């Protein structure tokens, strides 16, 4: 989850919501990253989710389901809001829960 969230934030650097509307590759990339965050969240054990209610597990998984199953199209403004507003605090929360990998 954390790596996908960081990837999405990195991909969005230098991008604006207006530019996203015409940038198909970025649309797909950011949407896929949000989808993968939700997929990873759905694989986290229920006891771990219950122990960490500060993370909006249902909302994260729900967004993944809407992206995957809503065939009318992707709500780019929602994806943009997630990447800009929701992912930074999610990354911070995950950083507190998951120790960093050992340095090589």
C-alpha positions in Angstrom: 0.0 0.0 0.0 2.7 2.4 1.1 4.8 1.9 -2.1 1.8 2.3 -4.4 0.8 5.5 -2.6 4.3 6.8 -2.9 4.3 5.9 -6.5 1.1 7.8 -7.1 2.4 10.8 -5.4 5.6 10.7 -7.4 3.7 10.3 -10.7 1.6 13.3 -9.8 4.5 15.6 -9.2 4.4 18.5 -11.6 1.0 17.5 -12.8 -2.2 19.7 -12.4 -5.8 18.5 -12.3 -6.3 20.4 -15.6 -3.4 18.6 -17.2 -4.6 15.3 -15.9 -7.8 15.6 -17.9 -5.9 15.4 -21.2 -3.0 13.1 -20.1 -4.3 9.6 -20.8 -1.2 7.8 -19.6 -1.2 9.7 -16.3 -4.9 9.0 -15.9 -4.4 5.3 -16.3 -1.3 5.3 -14.1 -2.8 7.2 -11.2 -6.1 5.3 -11.4 -4.2 2.0 -11.4 -2.1 3.1 -8.4 -5.3 3.9 -6.4 -6.7 0.6 -7.5 -3.6 -1.3 -6.3 -3.7 0.6 -3.0 -7.3 -0.7 -2.5 -6.4 -4.2 -3.6 -3.5 -4.3 -1.1 -5.8 -2.9 1.7 -8.3 -5.7 1.0 -5.5 -8.3 1.6 -4.7 -6.9 5.1 -6.0 -9.1 7.8 -9.2 -8.1 9.6 -7.5 -8.2 13.0 -4.8 -5.7 11.8 -7.5 -3.5 10.3 -9.5 -3.6 13.5 -6.4 -2.7 15.5 -5.7 0.3 13.3 -9.0 2.2 12.8 -7.1 5.4 12.0 -6.7 4.1 8.5 -10.0 4.3 6.5 -9.9 0.7 5.3 -13.5 0.6 4.0 -13.1 3.8 2.0 -9.8 2.7 0.5 -11.3 -0.7 -0.5 -14.5 0.9 -1.7 -12.7 3.3 -4.0 -10.8 0.3 -5.5 -14.2 -1.4 -6.1 -15.7 1.7 -7.8 -12.6 2.0 -10.1 -12.7 -1.6 -11.1 -16.5 -2.0 -11.5 -17.7 1.3 -12.7 -17.8 0.9 -16.4 -19.1 4.4 -17.0 -15.7 5.9 -16.6 -13.2 7.1 -14.1 -14.0 10.1 -11.9 -10.7 11.9 -12.5 -11.5 14.7 -10.0 -12.0 12.0 -7.3 -8.7 10.2 -8.3 -6.9 13.6 -8.2 -8.4 14.4 -4.8 -7.3 11.0 -3.4 -3.7 11.5 -4.7 -3.4 15.1 -3.5 -5.4 15.0 -0.3 -5.8 11.5 1.0 -2.5 9.8 0.2 -0.1 12.0 2.2 -1.8 11.2 5.5 -2.2 7.6 4.5 1.6 7.4 3.8 2.3 9.0 7.1 0.0 6.6 9.0 1.6 3.6 7.2 5.1 4.9 8.0 4.2 4.9 11.7 2.8 1.3 11.4 5.3 -0.4 9.2 9.0 -0.1 9.9 11.2 0.9 7.0 13.0 -1.8 5.1 16.6 -2.4 6.3 19.2 -0.3 4.6 21.4 -2.1 2.2 
